[in-house]
Amino acid sequence: MSTSSASSQCSAGAGAIGWWQRQCWIERDPTIGIERRPTPPDRSTDSATALSPTTPKAAPPPRCC
């Protein structure tokens, strides 16, 4: 799961938890102590991992039939 997806789900969960508390369905936030995932570093500009036009592409998998 990507960081942005996880953050979106955490935000939705926080909203639901607040509503449940207002409805007196729960007394406290059960997610206290859970931290958000840190955003991973942007590797799209990393020259070590970026593909150049001369980088050979992977060979297609062998056909089975």
Secondary structure, DSSP 4 states (H G I P E B T S, - for coil): --HHHHHHHHHHHHHHHHHHHHTTS-SS-TTTTPPPPPPPP--TT-TTTSPPTTSPPPPPPPP--
